[in-house]
Amino acid sequence: MTRGYRVLQRVPLRSSNTFGIDACAPRLVEVDEADALPGLLAAGLLGDASAPAMVLGGGSNLLFARDPECTLLRLCGARIDIIDDRDPAHVVVRAEAGVDWHALVMWSLAQGLGGLENLALIPGTVGAAPIQNIGAYGVEVGERIVAVEAFDRDRGVRVRLDHVACAFAYRDSRFKRTPDREIVTAVEFALSRHSAPRLGYAGLGEELAAMGIVMPSPADVGEAVIRLRRRKLPDPARIGNAGSFFKNPLVPTAQAQALVAEHPDLPLYPAGDPGRRKLSAAWLIEACGWKGHRDGDAGVAAGHALVLVNHGSASGRQLLDLAVRIRDSVHARFGVALEPEPRIVGASWPA
């Protein structure tokens, strides 16, 4: 035991990724205190430019196509604090990277704070949330982030990046574009004491109505989201999966309109850009006949075409091959390119 961190050798990873892939890390460094990171860098335990250590969060956004060759790093800090409550309407909450994401959402609701309720039950950790700019039911986490605290490996210093510096975009951020530079150590969120619920996403209002809720609180919205997710998405504890495997594609508005003219049932969503629209990847995949498909233990969920599943002993390579076949079939039929959400370790997403 070394103060602030532990170094483990030859670590099995099946229980550390929600796909349940059998993989093994040559070394795993578990960090309790972010203050230990400069020393780890100096000791060579964060790797180097040719093989930087990879941060492992909850493993809910990873596909191990083969065993990782680099050191893995796990941030274990799990403090949640209100760091600014001077404003009667809003507070700033700081959560360390190792906090379970859903636990943070439920903690915030228990404090009477709104803003994260639409993101309930998303698997993973706080440290991973800004990297992917996780989103669900009409809300992206980047909307709530004031700043991200991180360790800059290039400069060997801790930094605090404000919302603008994080460069959030749809399922994207500066941290995702340069994954080997900054290690997220904590995230600061602006939450509201009197927030107006975000109810515009399809199905959410109907679920609240079914619950008999007329004027929903943030906690009511959180409960509705939990019910919806449990019905629609397979539980990783029962069948391996990483949630939505593909991003909803963004296409030029003219292309979207042409597709809808040919396929009137194809859902369209705003893309935050008048020149583009967001398509439903699930609809495109289901239209190509993939929903419920199975090749051995690699398959597509029967209840949601966007979710790839491991029925037991599928390898990461088998799941990746299936994903590429799905992508190719969607492109052949609709002329739309799908991109994966999870980080693929040990292989590249083919062009």
N, C-alpha and C positions, 0 to 999 in steps of 0.2 A: 504493500500500500504506500503510495506517495501522496503527500498532501495535495488535495485538489484534483487528482486524477488517478486512474488505474489503467494499466496496460495488460490486455488479454491476448493470448496467442491462439491461432487456429480455432476461430470461433464459428460454430454452426449458425446459419442465418435463417433457417426455415421458420422459426418463430419470430423473426425480426423483419419479415416482409409479408404483407397481407395476401399476396398471391400464394404463399406457402411453398415457394420454390426451394428445393434443396440446394444450398450454396454454402460456401465457407469463406470467411475472411482470413487472410494471413495474420492480421493483427487488428484489434479493436481498442481504441483509446476512449475511455469513458471520463468525461470532464464534469466535475461538480461545480467548479468555480471558474468563471470566465477569466479571472485574473491569472489562471494557470496557462493560458494560451501563449503568451510571449515566451515563457520557458519551454513549452512544448515545441514551439517553432525553432528556438535556439538549439534544442536537443535533437532536431531532425525528426521529431515524431509527427509533424504535420506534412511530411513528404517534401518533395521539391517540385520544380517547374515541370519536370518530365513525368512525375507520378505523385501529384498532390493528394493528400488525404481527402477522402470523400465523406461528407457529413451524412450520417444516417439518423433520420428522425424516427417517425413511427413506421417507416417502411411501406406506407400506403400509396406512394406515388413512384414506385420502383419496379422494374422488371429486370431480374438477373438473368441475362442470356447466357452467362457463364460465371464462374467464380470471379469475384473482383481480385485484381492483382495489387491494388493499393491498400494502404491502411484505411480503416473506417474510423470515423470520429463521431461519438455520441455526446451531445450536450444534455446533462442531467439536471441542471438547475430548474427548479419548479416553484419559484416564488411568484405570487401575484400581489401587487400593491396598488392602491390609489395614490398617485404621486402629485395630483393637482385637483383640488375640489373647491377652488376659490369662486368659480362660476356657478351660480345657483342652478343653471340649466344643464351644464355639461361637466364631466370629470375626465381626467386622463388616467388611464389604467396602464400599468407596466407589468408585462408578464414575461418571465424568462423562457428561453427557447425550449426547455424540456417539458413545459406544461402541456398536458393533453389538451388538444384543441376543444373537444366537446366539453371537457371539464371547465375550461375558461368560459365558454358560452353559458353553461349552467350557473357558474359562479356569478357572472354578470347579471343574469336574470334574478338570482336570489338577492342581489344588492339593489334591485329595482332599476337597473340600468339597461337601456335599449340600444340597439345598433348591430348586435351580432346574432340576433335570434333567427334570421333567415339562413344562417350558416350552421345551425345545430346539426349534430350527428355526423359531421364530416370527419372521417378518420384522420389521424396524424397529429403533429405537434405544432405549437405556436411558432417555433423556429422555421418550419416548412411553409407556413401559411403565406408570408409575403413573397416567397420565392415563386410559387405557382400563381400568386394572386388568386387564391381559391375563391370560388363563387358558387352561389346556388340561389334559386328562387328570387332572382332579380337583384341580388346584392353581391358585390365583390368586396373582399376584405380590404383592398387598397383604399376604398372610400372611407374607411374608419381609422386608417393608420396615420398617426401624427409623425412618427419617426421609427426607424429601425436602428438598433444598436448592433454593431458588428465588430469583428476583428479583421483588419485588413492584412492579409498575409503578405502582400507585396511590400508594405511599409512597416509591418511588424507593430502596428499600433491599433488601439481601439478607436472606433469612429461612431458618430451618431449622424445618420442620414435622414434628412427631413423628407416629407412626402414627395416633393418634386424630385429630389435626387434619386428616389427609388424607381422612378420612371415606370410606373405601373401601366400595364396594358392588358388586353384580354388574355388571361392565363399566362401572363408574362410579367417580367420585371427585370431590373438591372442584375439582380442576383441570379436569375435564370440564364441571362445572356452571357455572364461571366461567372460560371458556377465555382470556379476554383480560386476566386480572389477573396471574397468576403464571407466570413463565417458568422451567421446571424446568432447573436447571443441573447437578445431580448427585443420585444416589440412594444411600442407605446400606442394605445388606442384612445380615440376620443369617443366617449359614450355619453348617452343622453339620459337625463332624469325624466324628460317629458317627450320622448320621441313619438312621431307619428309612424305607425306601422307601414311597412312597404308591402302592399298586398296585390300588386298588379300581375304577378306571375301566374300563369295558367294553373288552376287547380287549388291554389292556396285559399282563395276566397270561398270556394266550394267546400273545402275541408273544414274551415272555420264555421261555415253555416251548418254543416253536418254535426259539428260539436255543439251547436246551439249558441255560438258566440256572435253577438251583434256588434259590440264595440270592443274589439280585441286589444288586450294589453300585449307588450312584448313577450311575456311568458306564454300567453295564449298562442301567439304566432310561432314561438319556439316549439310548443307542443304539437301544433298542426304540422310543422315541418318534420318533426320526428316521426309522426304517424305516416306521413306521405313517404318518407325515405324508407321506413321499415317495410312498407307495402311494396314499393317499387324496386328496391335494390337488395341484392342478396347480402346476407350477413357474412363478412369475411371469417368470422369464427366458425361458420358452418361450411362455407365453400370459398376457396381462395379466389380473391379478386382485388382489383385496385380501383374499384368504382368506375367512373366513366373512362374508357380507354382512349377515346378520340375526342378532340376538340370539335365544337360546332364550327364548321367552316365559314369564313367570311369571304364573300364574293362580291364583285361589282353589282350594283343595283340592276343594271340592264340584264345581266346573266340571271340574277334571282327572278326577275319578272318573267323572263323567257321560260325558266324552269316551272314557275307556278302556272303559266299559261298552259303548259303541257301536262302538269301534275297539280291540279287545283288543291289537293289535300296536303301538299308540302308546306309545313309551317315555316313562317318567316319571322325574324325578330330584329329589332333595331340593333345596329352595330356601333352606335356612337359616332357614326360618320355618314353624312348624307349620300356619299358615293358608294356605300357598301351596305349589304344586308347580311344577317347571320342566318344560316340554314340549320335545320335539325339533322345532326349526324345520325341520330337514332332512326329517324324516318328513312333516310337514304339507305342505311344498312339493312333495315327491315324490308324495304322495298326490293332489295337484292336477294332476299331469302335467307339471310344469315341468322335471324333470331332463333335461338334454341339449337343451332347447329353444334355438332360435336364430332371431333376427330380424336378418338381415344379419350384421354383425359383433358385435352384442350378444347374449349368450347366457348359458345356465346350464351349468356344467360337466357333462360326461357322467358323471363319476365321483363327483360330490358335489353334491347339490341346493342346498346352502347357499352355493355359490360362484358368483358372477356373473363372467363372463369377457369379455374383449375379444379377439375373434378376429383383430384387426388394426387396423382404422381406426374402430371405434365411437367416438362422441363420449360425453362424460360425460352429456349430456342424454339420449341414447338408452339408456344403462345405467340412469339414474335412472327413466326412463319404464317400462322393463321391471321394475325393482324394485317400482314402485308397482302395476303390474298383478299381480305375484305376490302382493303384500300383500293387494290387494283380493280376489283369488280365494280366498286362505286364510281371510280374514275371512268371505266369503260362505258358504263351506262349513262352517267349524268355529266361527265366532264368536270367533276368536282374532286379536288385533292383533299384527302383526309390526313391530319397530322396527329400523332399520339400525344396524350397528356403526360404519361409517366416518363421518368428518366430511364433510359435503357442502358444497362451496365453490361459491358463486354461485347457490344455490337453496335453498329450504326443503323439508323433508320434509312433504308435504301432509297435512293433517288428514283 
